[in-house]
Amino acid sequence: KQIQYREYENQHIATVIKPLFQKRNGSNLLIHGSPGVGKTLAVKKVLEELDEKADDISHLYINCWQNNSSYKIALEICKLLGYLRTQNKNTNELMDAVVEILNKSSSVLVLDEIDKVNDLDFLYVYLEKIYRKTILLITNYKESVLRMDERLKSRLLPGLLEFKPYSQEETRGILEQRRQFAFASGVWEKGAFDKVVEKAFELKDIRRGLYLLKESGNNAERRASRKIEMNDAECAISKLVEFSQNN
């Protein structure tokens, strides 16, 4: 439940939402950084805490890779809000319904992978017509988002929060914590675990580090071994490198 080494970033995200607790408009935030550095995880952690502390603040998480147009996003927001009368309605009609529902309270809108959206018409409506809101944009590519239409940029005026890559010590700490949850004590040879940490730090990607932990364990299972050895880690790394080169 605890997110290591992201206390400052968590607090920053919470700060832009805080005005909503006083029935005031929140601030908007562009959260950026390379893949696998905890951006989405940190935001979801703040949303979990928001659930525990506020009943009158809606939060809407949209993955824009899956919902990459104004119509799809409007439809997804309706679904999250429990508004089911969406059949045969266009984007404007859906957004009208969204506005009517959300203006009864405060809301946090999270747009993950915002750089994948083909059009941002829905965002213009959201900015113009929703009274009390905070908008969190998450991206691996800050520059692509900052090139948005000037009319949107002037209304959005987001603060910037960069998630920097983890240090080698932080990478080790995170993977060690996950290792303790996922594996029986003593099954990892030290050299094998060190190899995974080294590769994860080299890639600057905790998500890939977690993959290496899992795949190393799978390799040991396939050998019917009670120990995860250096060869298991090296095989996992080779598989990851081969996949990366072919994509």
ZALUMPA-84134 format. One record per residue (C-alpha): residue in three letters; x, y, z. Coordinates in nm, 3 decimals. Layout:
BEGIN
PT, ALA, X, Y, Z
...
END
This chain:
BEGIN
PT, LYS, 0.000, 0.000, 0.000
PT, GLN, 0.288, 0.235, 0.075
PT, ILE, 0.464, 0.382, -0.226
PT, GLN, 0.833, 0.412, -0.155
PT, TYR, 1.035, 0.721, -0.248
PT, ARG, 0.738, 0.916, -0.391
PT, GLU, 0.624, 1.100, -0.080
PT, TYR, 0.695, 1.444, -0.229
PT, GLU, 0.511, 1.365, -0.553
PT, ASN, 0.212, 1.223, -0.362
PT, GLN, 0.192, 1.536, -0.151
PT, HIS, 0.215, 1.760, -0.458
PT, ILE, -0.076, 1.577, -0.624
PT, ALA, -0.282, 1.598, -0.304
PT, THR, -0.214, 1.973, -0.280
PT, VAL, -0.375, 2.054, -0.617
PT, ILE, -0.686, 1.858, -0.514
PT, LYS, -0.709, 2.013, -0.166
PT, PRO, -0.917, 2.323, -0.263
PT, LEU, -1.202, 2.089, -0.361
PT, PHE, -1.248, 2.007, 0.007
PT, GLN, -1.337, 2.374, 0.065
PT, LYS, -1.583, 2.374, -0.229
PT, ARG, -1.334, 2.574, -0.439
PT, ASN, -1.187, 2.507, -0.781
PT, GLY, -0.872, 2.295, -0.772
PT, SER, -0.555, 2.336, -0.978
PT, ASN, -0.456, 2.131, -1.281
PT, LEU, -0.136, 1.930, -1.312
PT, LEU, 0.070, 1.778, -1.592
PT, ILE, 0.252, 1.475, -1.454
PT, HIS, 0.538, 1.359, -1.674
PT, GLY, 0.835, 1.125, -1.672
PT, SER, 0.968, 0.815, -1.845
PT, PRO, 0.775, 0.483, -1.834
PT, GLY, 0.793, 0.271, -1.521
PT, VAL, 0.871, 0.545, -1.268
PT, GLY, 0.545, 0.530, -1.069
PT, LYS, 0.333, 0.811, -1.218
PT, THR, 0.007, 0.619, -1.250
PT, LEU, 0.064, 0.429, -0.926
PT, ALA, 0.115, 0.752, -0.731
PT, VAL, -0.200, 0.910, -0.872
PT, LYS, -0.409, 0.602, -0.797
PT, LYS, -0.275, 0.602, -0.442
PT, VAL, -0.396, 0.962, -0.396
PT, LEU, -0.736, 0.864, -0.540
PT, GLU, -0.759, 0.580, -0.287
PT, GLU, -0.694, 0.825, -0.006
PT, LEU, -0.951, 1.062, -0.155
PT, ASP, -1.209, 0.782, -0.138
PT, GLU, -1.139, 0.743, 0.233
PT, LYS, -1.166, 1.114, 0.315
PT, ALA, -1.435, 1.261, 0.088
PT, ASP, -1.775, 1.131, -0.016
PT, ASP, -1.866, 1.438, -0.219
PT, ILE, -1.569, 1.447, -0.459
PT, SER, -1.598, 1.228, -0.769
PT, HIS, -1.283, 1.092, -0.930
PT, LEU, -1.268, 0.965, -1.285
PT, TYR, -0.968, 0.772, -1.418
PT, ILE, -0.949, 0.743, -1.798
PT, ASN, -0.682, 0.552, -1.989
PT, CYS, -0.650, 0.747, -2.314
PT, TRP, -0.469, 0.465, -2.491
PT, GLN, -0.797, 0.273, -2.481
PT, ASN, -1.019, 0.582, -2.508
PT, ASN, -0.847, 0.800, -2.767
PT, SER, -1.123, 1.032, -2.890
PT, SER, -1.362, 1.284, -2.738
PT, TYR, -1.657, 1.051, -2.803
PT, LYS, -1.492, 0.748, -2.637
PT, ILE, -1.382, 0.955, -2.339
PT, ALA, -1.728, 1.109, -2.297
PT, LEU, -1.878, 0.760, -2.315
PT, GLU, -1.632, 0.628, -2.057
PT, ILE, -1.703, 0.916, -1.818
PT, CYS, -2.077, 0.845, -1.848
PT, LYS, -2.009, 0.480, -1.769
PT, LEU, -1.802, 0.571, -1.461
PT, LEU, -2.076, 0.806, -1.343
PT, GLY, -2.344, 0.539, -1.387
PT, TYR, -2.521, 0.732, -1.662
PT, LEU, -2.658, 0.464, -1.894
PT, ARG, -2.875, 0.659, -2.139
PT, THR, -2.595, 0.690, -2.394
PT, GLN, -2.736, 0.507, -2.695
PT, ASN, -2.758, 0.716, -3.015
PT, LYS, -2.613, 1.024, -2.842
PT, ASN, -2.327, 1.223, -2.991
PT, THR, -2.026, 1.364, -2.804
PT, ASN, -2.193, 1.697, -2.722
PT, GLU, -2.502, 1.528, -2.581
PT, LEU, -2.291, 1.295, -2.370
PT, MET, -2.083, 1.585, -2.239
PT, ASP, -2.401, 1.778, -2.153
PT, ALA, -2.504, 1.485, -1.934
PT, VAL, -2.156, 1.473, -1.777
PT, VAL, -2.168, 1.846, -1.699
PT, GLU, -2.511, 1.819, -1.538
PT, ILE, -2.401, 1.532, -1.312
PT, LEU, -2.058, 1.665, -1.213
PT, ASN, -2.175, 2.018, -1.134
PT, LYS, -2.367, 1.876, -0.839
PT, SER, -2.035, 1.816, -0.660
PT, SER, -1.658, 1.846, -0.713
PT, SER, -1.453, 1.618, -0.936
PT, VAL, -1.102, 1.498, -1.017
PT, LEU, -1.044, 1.393, -1.378
PT, VAL, -0.735, 1.181, -1.448
PT, LEU, -0.632, 1.144, -1.812
PT, ASP, -0.356, 0.884, -1.831
PT, GLU, -0.151, 0.860, -2.155
PT, ILE, -0.307, 1.191, -2.260
PT, ASP, -0.068, 1.210, -2.556
PT, LYS, -0.264, 0.923, -2.719
PT, VAL, -0.583, 1.130, -2.762
PT, ASN, -0.669, 1.224, -3.121
PT, ASP, -0.881, 1.527, -3.031
PT, LEU, -0.931, 1.732, -2.716
PT, ASP, -1.276, 1.883, -2.775
PT, PHE, -1.412, 1.710, -2.463
PT, LEU, -1.143, 1.879, -2.253
PT, TYR, -1.246, 2.223, -2.372
PT, VAL, -1.605, 2.153, -2.260
PT, TYR, -1.483, 2.016, -1.928
PT, LEU, -1.270, 2.323, -1.861
PT, GLU, -1.543, 2.567, -1.960
PT, LYS, -1.851, 2.412, -1.801
PT, ILE, -1.745, 2.212, -1.495
PT, TYR, -1.738, 2.445, -1.193
PT, ARG, -1.518, 2.273, -0.933
PT, LYS, -1.258, 2.035, -1.068
PT, THR, -0.895, 1.928, -1.078
PT, ILE, -0.755, 1.778, -1.398
PT, LEU, -0.450, 1.552, -1.381
PT, LEU, -0.278, 1.476, -1.712
PT, ILE, -0.027, 1.190, -1.714
PT, THR, 0.222, 1.144, -1.998
PT, ASN, 0.561, 1.004, -2.091
PT, TYR, 0.598, 1.284, -2.345
PT, LYS, 0.557, 1.630, -2.192
PT, GLU, 0.637, 1.820, -2.514
PT, SER, 0.355, 1.658, -2.713
PT, VAL, 0.099, 1.771, -2.454
PT, LEU, 0.239, 2.123, -2.425
PT, ARG, 0.185, 2.167, -2.800
PT, MET, -0.192, 2.164, -2.747
PT, ASP, -0.417, 2.437, -2.886
PT, GLU, -0.357, 2.778, -2.723
PT, ARG, -0.725, 2.813, -2.627
PT, LEU, -0.694, 2.495, -2.424
PT, LYS, -0.354, 2.576, -2.279
PT, SER, -0.469, 2.917, -2.154
PT, ARG, -0.768, 2.759, -1.977
PT, LEU, -0.583, 2.457, -1.843
PT, LEU, -0.269, 2.636, -1.716
PT, PRO, -0.133, 2.319, -1.557
PT, GLY, 0.148, 2.302, -1.307
PT, LEU, 0.427, 2.058, -1.392
PT, LEU, 0.534, 1.761, -1.184
PT, GLU, 0.823, 1.550, -1.308
PT, PHE, 0.874, 1.194, -1.188
PT, LYS, 1.247, 1.140, -1.213
PT, PRO, 1.398, 0.792, -1.252
PT, TYR, 1.473, 0.603, -0.932
PT, SER, 1.832, 0.588, -0.809
PT, GLN, 2.003, 0.251, -0.787
PT, GLU, 1.944, 0.242, -0.411
PT, GLU, 1.575, 0.325, -0.458
PT, THR, 1.544, 0.063, -0.732
PT, ARG, 1.689, -0.196, -0.497
PT, GLY, 1.457, -0.090, -0.216
PT, ILE, 1.143, -0.120, -0.430
PT, LEU, 1.239, -0.457, -0.578
PT, GLU, 1.340, -0.585, -0.235
PT, GLN, 0.999, -0.490, -0.095
PT, ARG, 0.821, -0.667, -0.383
PT, ARG, 1.050, -0.968, -0.348
PT, GLN, 0.952, -1.006, 0.017
PT, PHE, 0.582, -1.006, -0.076
PT, ALA, 0.609, -1.241, -0.373
PT, PHE, 0.869, -1.502, -0.282
PT, ALA, 0.942, -1.737, 0.005
PT, SER, 1.234, -1.628, 0.220
PT, GLY, 1.576, -1.742, 0.107
PT, VAL, 1.489, -1.861, -0.245
PT, TRP, 1.689, -1.587, -0.422
PT, GLU, 2.064, -1.618, -0.457
PT, LYS, 2.216, -1.279, -0.384
PT, GLY, 2.400, -1.255, -0.715
PT, ALA, 2.082, -1.329, -0.910
PT, PHE, 1.884, -1.058, -0.730
PT, ASP, 2.173, -0.811, -0.771
PT, LYS, 2.168, -0.883, -1.145
PT, VAL, 1.797, -0.799, -1.169
PT, VAL, 1.844, -0.477, -0.971
PT, GLU, 2.136, -0.376, -1.194
PT, LYS, 1.933, -0.432, -1.512
PT, ALA, 1.623, -0.254, -1.380
PT, PHE, 1.837, 0.047, -1.283
PT, GLU, 2.006, 0.044, -1.624
PT, LEU, 1.665, 0.049, -1.794
PT, LYS, 1.528, 0.313, -1.550
PT, ASP, 1.204, 0.114, -1.542
PT, ILE, 1.063, -0.049, -1.228
PT, ARG, 0.790, -0.221, -1.430
PT, ARG, 1.056, -0.414, -1.623
PT, GLY, 1.234, -0.490, -1.298
PT, LEU, 0.915, -0.651, -1.167
PT, TYR, 0.891, -0.853, -1.487
PT, LEU, 1.247, -0.977, -1.433
PT, LEU, 1.165, -1.086, -1.078
PT, LYS, 0.863, -1.281, -1.199
PT, GLU, 1.032, -1.436, -1.502
PT, SER, 1.338, -1.539, -1.298
PT, GLY, 1.101, -1.720, -1.062
PT, ASN, 0.927, -1.885, -1.356
PT, ASN, 1.263, -2.004, -1.490
PT, ALA, 1.349, -2.164, -1.155
PT, GLU, 1.006, -2.332, -1.143
PT, ARG, 1.057, -2.477, -1.489
PT, ARG, 1.381, -2.632, -1.361
PT, ALA, 1.195, -2.760, -1.051
PT, SER, 1.453, -2.570, -0.848
PT, ARG, 1.402, -2.439, -0.495
PT, LYS, 1.653, -2.161, -0.564
PT, ILE, 1.650, -1.873, -0.811
PT, GLU, 2.004, -1.867, -0.943
PT, MET, 2.214, -1.638, -1.162
PT, ASN, 2.125, -1.835, -1.475
PT, ASP, 1.754, -1.781, -1.410
PT, ALA, 1.805, -1.405, -1.389
PT, GLU, 2.024, -1.400, -1.698
PT, CYS, 1.764, -1.596, -1.899
PT, ALA, 1.494, -1.350, -1.791
PT, ILE, 1.713, -1.057, -1.895
PT, SER, 1.787, -1.218, -2.233
PT, LYS, 1.415, -1.268, -2.296
PT, LEU, 1.342, -0.904, -2.209
PT, VAL, 1.623, -0.775, -2.431
PT, GLU, 1.512, -0.994, -2.723
PT, PHE, 1.153, -0.871, -2.690
PT, SER, 1.267, -0.507, -2.675
PT, GLN, 1.482, -0.547, -2.987
PT, ASN, 1.193, -0.701, -3.182
PT, ASN, 0.960, -0.412, -3.096
END
